[in-house]
């Protein structure tokens, strides 16, 4: 597509416009929509049914083998507002990945950072630069930028989880790099406790002195697995500490710096007690959310989505959103807030 050509009824102005287009220039005085009073958002509010995702992933598992030609068996969430792009939002890729029993996905690495959030099941393993990380319901597993990672499922049951990557953001910056792993063989190691958890999972406020200096320059968390048992206990204690509270939110943080787990993605878990509503909120930046437990309704802008365990919901930038919990509801969310904050573009309002 060539540079847009503008027209004028004045001959000399029309000549100017033609000359500008020939040189791939555009007159600002003819352009509209570049600066808007509020964000002009292409991403649409949307919900992918967990039940449907599970059925389609299982069918894919029956029909589509994993091999080096495909590397991963993944169903990408394609937001209907993004003109067919396989992205959940304009800045984040979200998908479900499916592994059959005794199946493995070979190693590779890439500049887009990734995370895995397990909505159901256990028994699969992700290896991140050789560190074996067990995966179970409610666990958050990180795959930082340019770390080799592979998956294997030694169990008797299939395994499915949600992947979220900052791929659209990195692609927009023309910074996507990808490398296949050093071998064709999937590493099937397991370990009761990963190396990252041995060093950094000792407990709140406890960091190993001998490793502090090594992580000073790392932009991501050195702790690569955040376990549901710890998250659940912290949520319960927060609510127990305030008898008037009907909701609470936890942020997954880097134990070394106290910042976000990834430089481009913020991860949080929100719990809303049964029969209650969360406070309405609105912020710049998009969110990908997954319902871990419970059911209810998520209101996003003028749209309301009935939700249950396994559903994935997109909350676009600058859309007011609110949760109504019919049964106690745990909602995991990933947002691009760290990037907006670092650029001074983050805004949040309580409606």
C-alpha beads as a LAMMPS data file, in Angstrom:
LAMMPS data file: protein, C-alpha beads

351 atoms
350 bonds

1 atom types
1 bond types

-500.0 500.0 xlo xhi
-500.0 500.0 ylo yhi
-500.0 500.0 zlo zhi

Masses

1 110.0

Atoms # bond

1 1 1 0.000 0.000 0.000
2 1 1 1.402 3.358 -1.033
3 1 1 1.335 6.587 0.918
4 1 1 -2.177 7.996 1.157
5 1 1 -2.921 10.730 -1.374
6 1 1 -5.029 13.714 -0.399
7 1 1 -7.107 15.846 -2.742
8 1 1 -7.890 19.536 -3.065
9 1 1 -10.052 21.605 -5.411
10 1 1 -7.219 24.117 -5.698
11 1 1 -4.819 23.164 -8.470
12 1 1 -1.654 24.381 -6.784
13 1 1 -2.575 22.661 -3.499
14 1 1 -3.373 19.453 -5.376
15 1 1 0.045 19.620 -7.012
16 1 1 1.592 20.037 -3.581
17 1 1 -0.319 17.005 -2.275
18 1 1 0.802 14.909 -5.229
19 1 1 4.414 15.893 -4.694
20 1 1 4.161 15.097 -0.978
21 1 1 2.755 11.633 -1.688
22 1 1 5.479 10.955 -4.240
23 1 1 8.034 11.620 -1.498
24 1 1 6.094 9.559 1.085
25 1 1 5.100 12.601 3.125
26 1 1 1.703 13.480 4.561
27 1 1 0.259 16.905 5.516
28 1 1 -0.610 16.953 9.196
29 1 1 -3.437 19.437 8.615
30 1 1 -5.287 16.724 6.671
31 1 1 -4.757 14.001 9.278
32 1 1 -7.321 13.152 11.942
33 1 1 -7.411 10.747 14.885
34 1 1 -3.722 10.872 15.790
35 1 1 -4.263 12.644 19.109
36 1 1 -7.466 11.676 20.907
37 1 1 -9.051 12.923 24.137
38 1 1 -8.932 9.344 25.455
39 1 1 -7.205 6.181 24.175
40 1 1 -8.606 4.853 20.891
41 1 1 -8.518 1.128 21.663
42 1 1 -8.727 -1.622 19.041
43 1 1 -8.689 -4.508 21.509
44 1 1 -12.238 -5.602 22.336
45 1 1 -13.591 -7.052 25.573
46 1 1 -13.849 -10.774 24.972
47 1 1 -14.277 -14.106 26.771
48 1 1 -13.016 -17.521 25.707
49 1 1 -14.963 -20.321 27.388
50 1 1 -12.784 -22.658 29.422
51 1 1 -15.021 -25.596 28.578
52 1 1 -14.698 -24.896 24.854
53 1 1 -10.937 -24.372 25.100
54 1 1 -10.557 -27.710 26.866
55 1 1 -12.604 -29.583 24.252
56 1 1 -10.796 -28.027 21.291
57 1 1 -7.377 -28.531 22.884
58 1 1 -8.191 -32.214 23.486
59 1 1 -9.261 -32.613 19.842
60 1 1 -6.021 -30.992 18.766
61 1 1 -4.181 -33.454 20.974
62 1 1 -5.827 -36.342 19.116
63 1 1 -5.173 -34.969 15.637
64 1 1 -2.006 -32.845 15.738
65 1 1 1.346 -34.378 16.758
66 1 1 4.145 -32.363 18.285
67 1 1 7.256 -32.312 16.149
68 1 1 10.018 -29.881 15.290
69 1 1 7.909 -28.487 12.473
70 1 1 5.465 -27.043 14.977
71 1 1 7.323 -27.197 18.302
72 1 1 4.199 -26.590 20.400
73 1 1 0.537 -27.588 20.320
74 1 1 -1.017 -24.229 21.095
75 1 1 -4.384 -22.568 20.466
76 1 1 -3.841 -18.805 20.269
77 1 1 -6.563 -16.409 21.411
78 1 1 -7.356 -14.037 18.528
79 1 1 -9.121 -10.890 19.706
80 1 1 -11.833 -9.958 17.163
81 1 1 -10.822 -6.295 17.308
82 1 1 -7.277 -6.921 16.038
83 1 1 -8.034 -7.640 12.366
84 1 1 -7.224 -11.337 12.457
85 1 1 -3.924 -11.107 14.348
86 1 1 -3.362 -14.090 16.705
87 1 1 -3.125 -11.798 19.733
88 1 1 -5.379 -11.504 22.784
89 1 1 -4.610 -7.786 23.118
90 1 1 -2.528 -5.310 21.160
91 1 1 0.410 -5.998 23.509
92 1 1 -0.060 -9.610 24.708
93 1 1 -0.369 -13.084 23.235
94 1 1 -2.520 -15.524 25.201
95 1 1 -3.104 -19.177 24.391
96 1 1 -3.724 -22.631 25.804
97 1 1 -1.065 -25.306 25.407
98 1 1 -1.890 -29.022 25.478
99 1 1 0.377 -31.997 26.200
100 1 1 -0.681 -35.634 26.038
101 1 1 0.711 -38.205 28.490
102 1 1 4.324 -39.200 27.766
103 1 1 4.619 -36.286 25.350
104 1 1 7.216 -33.522 25.242
105 1 1 7.757 -30.182 23.540
106 1 1 11.408 -29.595 22.511
107 1 1 13.612 -26.736 23.722
108 1 1 13.709 -23.292 22.187
109 1 1 14.131 -19.700 23.302
110 1 1 13.032 -16.263 22.129
111 1 1 13.174 -12.612 23.083
112 1 1 9.465 -12.378 23.967
113 1 1 9.037 -13.274 27.631
114 1 1 6.478 -15.926 28.540
115 1 1 4.621 -17.273 31.534
116 1 1 2.533 -20.360 32.205
117 1 1 -0.520 -20.346 34.467
118 1 1 -2.062 -23.728 35.247
119 1 1 -5.853 -23.696 35.289
120 1 1 -6.379 -27.405 35.885
121 1 1 -4.383 -30.587 36.418
122 1 1 -0.819 -31.387 37.366
123 1 1 2.115 -33.563 36.429
124 1 1 3.737 -31.705 33.544
125 1 1 7.154 -30.061 33.863
126 1 1 8.707 -26.983 32.316
127 1 1 12.488 -26.802 32.212
128 1 1 13.888 -23.264 32.143
129 1 1 17.595 -23.238 31.299
130 1 1 17.691 -26.784 32.640
131 1 1 15.839 -26.074 35.902
132 1 1 12.860 -28.489 36.184
133 1 1 9.683 -26.774 37.391
134 1 1 6.676 -28.875 38.322
135 1 1 3.290 -27.550 37.151
136 1 1 0.020 -27.892 39.090
137 1 1 -3.299 -26.067 39.352
138 1 1 -2.879 -22.414 40.339
139 1 1 0.891 -22.365 39.818
140 1 1 2.589 -19.523 37.944
141 1 1 5.767 -20.508 36.061
142 1 1 7.988 -17.901 34.402
143 1 1 10.001 -18.207 31.199
144 1 1 12.053 -14.991 31.004
145 1 1 13.300 -13.570 27.735
146 1 1 15.951 -15.715 25.968
147 1 1 15.849 -18.601 28.420
148 1 1 15.744 -22.065 26.878
149 1 1 12.529 -23.845 27.834
150 1 1 10.866 -27.156 27.099
151 1 1 7.911 -29.114 28.445
152 1 1 7.236 -32.765 29.181
153 1 1 4.360 -34.714 30.682
154 1 1 5.400 -37.992 32.365
155 1 1 1.946 -38.443 33.902
156 1 1 -1.010 -40.559 32.829
157 1 1 -3.343 -37.621 32.150
158 1 1 -3.195 -34.857 29.518
159 1 1 -2.181 -31.407 30.699
160 1 1 -3.320 -27.950 29.583
161 1 1 -2.289 -24.510 30.764
162 1 1 -2.478 -20.866 29.699
163 1 1 0.504 -19.189 28.056
164 1 1 0.899 -15.397 28.023
165 1 1 3.699 -13.667 26.097
166 1 1 4.606 -10.050 25.390
167 1 1 5.031 -11.063 21.732
168 1 1 2.957 -8.274 20.097
169 1 1 4.884 -5.666 22.087
170 1 1 8.271 -7.094 21.168
171 1 1 7.180 -7.492 17.538
172 1 1 6.093 -3.841 17.428
173 1 1 9.614 -2.922 18.526
174 1 1 11.134 -5.102 15.765
175 1 1 13.005 -7.091 18.389
176 1 1 11.798 -10.685 17.961
177 1 1 14.563 -13.310 17.908
178 1 1 14.024 -17.095 18.050
179 1 1 16.402 -20.039 18.410
180 1 1 15.776 -23.758 18.436
181 1 1 17.235 -25.720 21.296
182 1 1 20.620 -27.418 21.195
183 1 1 19.159 -30.918 20.749
184 1 1 16.076 -32.679 19.429
185 1 1 15.718 -34.549 22.707
186 1 1 13.277 -33.225 25.295
187 1 1 14.855 -33.082 28.747
188 1 1 12.667 -35.215 31.029
189 1 1 14.299 -34.360 34.334
190 1 1 12.136 -33.860 37.388
191 1 1 12.986 -32.535 40.817
192 1 1 10.885 -32.205 43.982
193 1 1 12.055 -28.595 44.232
194 1 1 13.506 -26.484 41.452
195 1 1 16.832 -24.709 41.858
196 1 1 15.144 -21.301 41.685
197 1 1 12.807 -22.257 44.538
198 1 1 15.641 -23.690 46.620
199 1 1 17.485 -20.378 46.392
200 1 1 14.648 -17.838 46.346
201 1 1 11.586 -19.575 47.774
202 1 1 12.644 -19.731 51.398
203 1 1 9.901 -17.417 52.593
204 1 1 8.737 -13.791 52.624
205 1 1 11.617 -11.361 53.055
206 1 1 14.286 -14.071 52.976
207 1 1 16.947 -13.843 50.259
208 1 1 20.215 -15.800 49.997
209 1 1 23.116 -13.437 50.547
210 1 1 25.489 -15.307 48.256
211 1 1 23.092 -14.877 45.317
212 1 1 22.128 -11.222 45.778
213 1 1 24.897 -9.733 43.663
214 1 1 24.339 -12.205 40.830
215 1 1 20.791 -10.945 40.263
216 1 1 21.439 -7.224 40.423
217 1 1 21.303 -6.781 36.664
218 1 1 18.559 -9.324 35.883
219 1 1 15.333 -7.583 34.803
220 1 1 13.166 -10.555 35.782
221 1 1 12.480 -12.482 38.959
222 1 1 15.048 -15.146 39.876
223 1 1 12.173 -17.146 41.390
224 1 1 10.618 -18.973 38.437
225 1 1 7.688 -20.727 40.133
226 1 1 5.008 -19.236 42.386
227 1 1 2.975 -21.973 44.039
228 1 1 -0.778 -21.898 44.532
229 1 1 -0.533 -23.074 48.142
230 1 1 1.418 -19.922 49.008
231 1 1 -0.903 -17.649 47.006
232 1 1 -4.038 -19.191 48.521
233 1 1 -2.700 -18.880 52.052
234 1 1 -1.752 -15.218 51.554
235 1 1 -5.157 -14.343 50.089
236 1 1 -6.949 -16.036 52.989
237 1 1 -4.818 -14.297 55.603
238 1 1 -5.428 -10.893 54.050
239 1 1 -9.180 -11.393 54.085
240 1 1 -9.104 -12.834 57.603
241 1 1 -7.210 -9.773 58.822
242 1 1 -10.063 -7.441 57.817
243 1 1 -13.555 -8.677 58.641
244 1 1 -15.095 -5.908 56.517
245 1 1 -13.192 -6.833 53.363
246 1 1 -15.006 -8.681 50.578
247 1 1 -12.100 -8.737 48.099
248 1 1 -8.317 -8.576 48.043
249 1 1 -5.548 -8.624 45.450
250 1 1 -1.984 -9.931 45.570
251 1 1 0.833 -9.018 43.211
252 1 1 3.488 -11.570 42.281
253 1 1 6.819 -9.845 42.846
254 1 1 10.529 -10.275 42.294
255 1 1 11.998 -11.371 45.682
256 1 1 15.262 -9.620 44.873
257 1 1 13.976 -6.190 43.815
258 1 1 10.380 -6.124 45.029
259 1 1 9.300 -5.143 41.515
260 1 1 7.258 -7.012 38.947
261 1 1 8.206 -10.561 37.986
262 1 1 8.871 -9.473 34.389
263 1 1 9.867 -6.054 33.000
264 1 1 6.935 -6.173 30.560
265 1 1 4.226 -8.099 32.435
266 1 1 2.514 -7.668 35.802
267 1 1 0.898 -10.712 37.412
268 1 1 -1.775 -10.496 40.100
269 1 1 -4.345 -12.706 41.817
270 1 1 -7.651 -11.275 43.002
271 1 1 -10.167 -12.982 45.272
272 1 1 -13.776 -11.803 45.573
273 1 1 -15.917 -13.490 48.218
274 1 1 -19.230 -15.069 47.261
275 1 1 -22.163 -12.654 46.969
276 1 1 -19.924 -9.597 46.609
277 1 1 -18.721 -7.223 43.909
278 1 1 -15.278 -5.767 43.429
279 1 1 -14.860 -2.016 43.215
280 1 1 -15.095 -0.774 39.607
281 1 1 -11.727 0.184 38.165
282 1 1 -10.217 1.572 34.990
283 1 1 -6.578 1.800 33.905
284 1 1 -4.422 2.291 30.862
285 1 1 -2.973 -0.899 29.456
286 1 1 -4.684 -4.173 28.694
287 1 1 -5.216 -7.235 30.865
288 1 1 -5.563 -10.943 30.165
289 1 1 -7.456 -12.645 32.987
290 1 1 -8.151 -16.292 33.791
291 1 1 -10.734 -17.610 36.250
292 1 1 -9.058 -20.173 38.495
293 1 1 -11.959 -20.919 40.857
294 1 1 -15.570 -19.882 41.248
295 1 1 -18.137 -18.288 39.012
296 1 1 -19.925 -14.998 38.534
297 1 1 -19.954 -12.112 36.091
298 1 1 -17.195 -9.819 34.844
299 1 1 -18.445 -6.475 33.562
300 1 1 -16.113 -4.825 31.021
301 1 1 -17.285 -1.502 29.610
302 1 1 -20.792 -2.114 28.262
303 1 1 -20.308 -5.891 28.073
304 1 1 -21.022 -8.491 30.757
305 1 1 -19.496 -11.972 30.656
306 1 1 -20.809 -14.858 32.779
307 1 1 -17.623 -16.646 33.865
308 1 1 -16.583 -19.909 35.461
309 1 1 -13.362 -21.787 36.129
310 1 1 -11.117 -21.984 33.081
311 1 1 -12.489 -18.955 31.241
312 1 1 -10.063 -16.410 29.775
313 1 1 -11.221 -12.780 29.616
314 1 1 -9.655 -9.700 28.016
315 1 1 -10.014 -6.266 29.641
316 1 1 -8.871 -3.611 27.144
317 1 1 -7.152 -0.378 28.091
318 1 1 -9.269 2.351 29.678
319 1 1 -12.385 0.168 30.019
320 1 1 -14.175 0.190 33.364
321 1 1 -14.373 -3.328 34.796
322 1 1 -15.896 -5.002 37.828
323 1 1 -16.334 -8.550 39.166
324 1 1 -19.471 -10.012 40.709
325 1 1 -18.789 -13.292 42.500
326 1 1 -21.660 -15.768 42.798
327 1 1 -19.265 -18.299 44.302
328 1 1 -15.900 -17.276 45.752
329 1 1 -13.919 -16.240 42.680
330 1 1 -10.148 -16.276 42.164
331 1 1 -8.998 -14.296 39.115
332 1 1 -5.447 -14.376 37.789
333 1 1 -4.456 -11.392 35.637
334 1 1 -1.527 -10.372 33.443
335 1 1 -1.114 -6.776 32.312
336 1 1 1.396 -4.587 30.499
337 1 1 1.404 -2.103 33.402
338 1 1 5.197 -2.242 34.047
339 1 1 5.876 -0.867 30.572
340 1 1 3.347 1.944 30.915
341 1 1 4.686 2.840 34.361
342 1 1 8.274 2.959 33.128
343 1 1 7.183 5.356 30.358
344 1 1 5.047 7.524 32.639
345 1 1 1.861 6.524 30.782
346 1 1 0.043 4.523 33.452
347 1 1 -3.240 5.917 34.765
348 1 1 -5.763 4.304 37.066
349 1 1 -9.087 5.517 38.388
350 1 1 -11.619 4.101 40.817
351 1 1 -15.023 4.605 39.227

Bonds

1 1 1 2
2 1 2 3
3 1 3 4
4 1 4 5
5 1 5 6
6 1 6 7
7 1 7 8
8 1 8 9
9 1 9 10
10 1 10 11
11 1 11 12
12 1 12 13
13 1 13 14
14 1 14 15
15 1 15 16
16 1 16 17
17 1 17 18
18 1 18 19
19 1 19 20
20 1 20 21
21 1 21 22
22 1 22 23
23 1 23 24
24 1 24 25
25 1 25 26
26 1 26 27
27 1 27 28
28 1 28 29
29 1 29 30
30 1 30 31
31 1 31 32
32 1 32 33
33 1 33 34
34 1 34 35
35 1 35 36
36 1 36 37
37 1 37 38
38 1 38 39
39 1 39 40
40 1 40 41
41 1 41 42
42 1 42 43
43 1 43 44
44 1 44 45
45 1 45 46
46 1 46 47
47 1 47 48
48 1 48 49
49 1 49 50
50 1 50 51
51 1 51 52
52 1 52 53
53 1 53 54
54 1 54 55
55 1 55 56
56 1 56 57
57 1 57 58
58 1 58 59
59 1 59 60
60 1 60 61
61 1 61 62
62 1 62 63
63 1 63 64
64 1 64 65
65 1 65 66
66 1 66 67
67 1 67 68
68 1 68 69
69 1 69 70
70 1 70 71
71 1 71 72
72 1 72 73
73 1 73 74
74 1 74 75
75 1 75 76
76 1 76 77
77 1 77 78
78 1 78 79
79 1 79 80
80 1 80 81
81 1 81 82
82 1 82 83
83 1 83 84
84 1 84 85
85 1 85 86
86 1 86 87
87 1 87 88
88 1 88 89
89 1 89 90
90 1 90 91
91 1 91 92
92 1 92 93
93 1 93 94
94 1 94 95
95 1 95 96
96 1 96 97
97 1 97 98
98 1 98 99
99 1 99 100
100 1 100 101
101 1 101 102
102 1 102 103
103 1 103 104
104 1 104 105
105 1 105 106
106 1 106 107
107 1 107 108
108 1 108 109
109 1 109 110
110 1 110 111
111 1 111 112
112 1 112 113
113 1 113 114
114 1 114 115
115 1 115 116
116 1 116 117
117 1 117 118
118 1 118 119
119 1 119 120
120 1 120 121
121 1 121 122
122 1 122 123
123 1 123 124
124 1 124 125
125 1 125 126
126 1 126 127
127 1 127 128
128 1 128 129
129 1 129 130
130 1 130 131
131 1 131 132
132 1 132 133
133 1 133 134
134 1 134 135
135 1 135 136
136 1 136 137
137 1 137 138
138 1 138 139
139 1 139 140
140 1 140 141
141 1 141 142
142 1 142 143
143 1 143 144
144 1 144 145
145 1 145 146
146 1 146 147
147 1 147 148
148 1 148 149
149 1 149 150
150 1 150 151
151 1 151 152
152 1 152 153
153 1 153 154
154 1 154 155
155 1 155 156
156 1 156 157
157 1 157 158
158 1 158 159
159 1 159 160
160 1 160 161
161 1 161 162
162 1 162 163
163 1 163 164
164 1 164 165
165 1 165 166
166 1 166 167
167 1 167 168
168 1 168 169
169 1 169 170
170 1 170 171
171 1 171 172
172 1 172 173
173 1 173 174
174 1 174 175
175 1 175 176
176 1 176 177
177 1 177 178
178 1 178 179
179 1 179 180
180 1 180 181
181 1 181 182
182 1 182 183
183 1 183 184
184 1 184 185
185 1 185 186
186 1 186 187
187 1 187 188
188 1 188 189
189 1 189 190
190 1 190 191
191 1 191 192
192 1 192 193
193 1 193 194
194 1 194 195
195 1 195 196
196 1 196 197
197 1 197 198
198 1 198 199
199 1 199 200
200 1 200 201
201 1 201 202
202 1 202 203
203 1 203 204
204 1 204 205
205 1 205 206
206 1 206 207
207 1 207 208
208 1 208 209
209 1 209 210
210 1 210 211
211 1 211 212
212 1 212 213
213 1 213 214
214 1 214 215
215 1 215 216
216 1 216 217
217 1 217 218
218 1 218 219
219 1 219 220
220 1 220 221
221 1 221 222
222 1 222 223
223 1 223 224
224 1 224 225
225 1 225 226
226 1 226 227
227 1 227 228
228 1 228 229
229 1 229 230
230 1 230 231
231 1 231 232
232 1 232 233
233 1 233 234
234 1 234 235
235 1 235 236
236 1 236 237
237 1 237 238
238 1 238 239
239 1 239 240
240 1 240 241
241 1 241 242
242 1 242 243
243 1 243 244
244 1 244 245
245 1 245 246
246 1 246 247
247 1 247 248
248 1 248 249
249 1 249 250
250 1 250 251
251 1 251 252
252 1 252 253
253 1 253 254
254 1 254 255
255 1 255 256
256 1 256 257
257 1 257 258
258 1 258 259
259 1 259 260
260 1 260 261
261 1 261 262
262 1 262 263
263 1 263 264
264 1 264 265
265 1 265 266
266 1 266 267
267 1 267 268
268 1 268 269
269 1 269 270
270 1 270 271
271 1 271 272
272 1 272 273
273 1 273 274
274 1 274 275
275 1 275 276
276 1 276 277
277 1 277 278
278 1 278 279
279 1 279 280
280 1 280 281
281 1 281 282
282 1 282 283
283 1 283 284
284 1 284 285
285 1 285 286
286 1 286 287
287 1 287 288
288 1 288 289
289 1 289 290
290 1 290 291
291 1 291 292
292 1 292 293
293 1 293 294
294 1 294 295
295 1 295 296
296 1 296 297
297 1 297 298
298 1 298 299
299 1 299 300
300 1 300 301
301 1 301 302
302 1 302 303
303 1 303 304
304 1 304 305
305 1 305 306
306 1 306 307
307 1 307 308
308 1 308 309
309 1 309 310
310 1 310 311
311 1 311 312
312 1 312 313
313 1 313 314
314 1 314 315
315 1 315 316
316 1 316 317
317 1 317 318
318 1 318 319
319 1 319 320
320 1 320 321
321 1 321 322
322 1 322 323
323 1 323 324
324 1 324 325
325 1 325 326
326 1 326 327
327 1 327 328
328 1 328 329
329 1 329 330
330 1 330 331
331 1 331 332
332 1 332 333
333 1 333 334
334 1 334 335
335 1 335 336
336 1 336 337
337 1 337 338
338 1 338 339
339 1 339 340
340 1 340 341
341 1 341 342
342 1 342 343
343 1 343 344
344 1 344 345
345 1 345 346
346 1 346 347
347 1 347 348
348 1 348 349
349 1 349 350
350 1 350 351
